Amino acid sequence: MTQNKSMNSLIELPEWHLIQSIRYSLPRATYDNIATLRDLWPQLSSATRRVILKDIKEALERNTCMQSIDQYNWRKLFTELQEHE
């Protein structure tokens, strides 16, 4: 009997691709991206983490997150990620 591989398995990508995905996600409804970033955070290089934190901070300061629930979730994530630095 053949078992199906999990749909949640990770695909190896360059870290710059993740940075671009986060930048794309910031002004949109993005809960899934937030959860993925939270899971991947420990595996990212410190340089990538710094860039992502900077991008999130700037988006929150410019108030470019689309809806208040997204702003809340991005702020919560930003605080969590800063605590792990």
Secondary structure, DSSP 8 states (H G I E B T S, - for coil): ------TT------HHHHHHHHHHHTTS--HHHHHHHHHHGGGS-HHHHHHHHHHHHHHHHHT-SSSHHHHHHHHHHHHHHHHT-
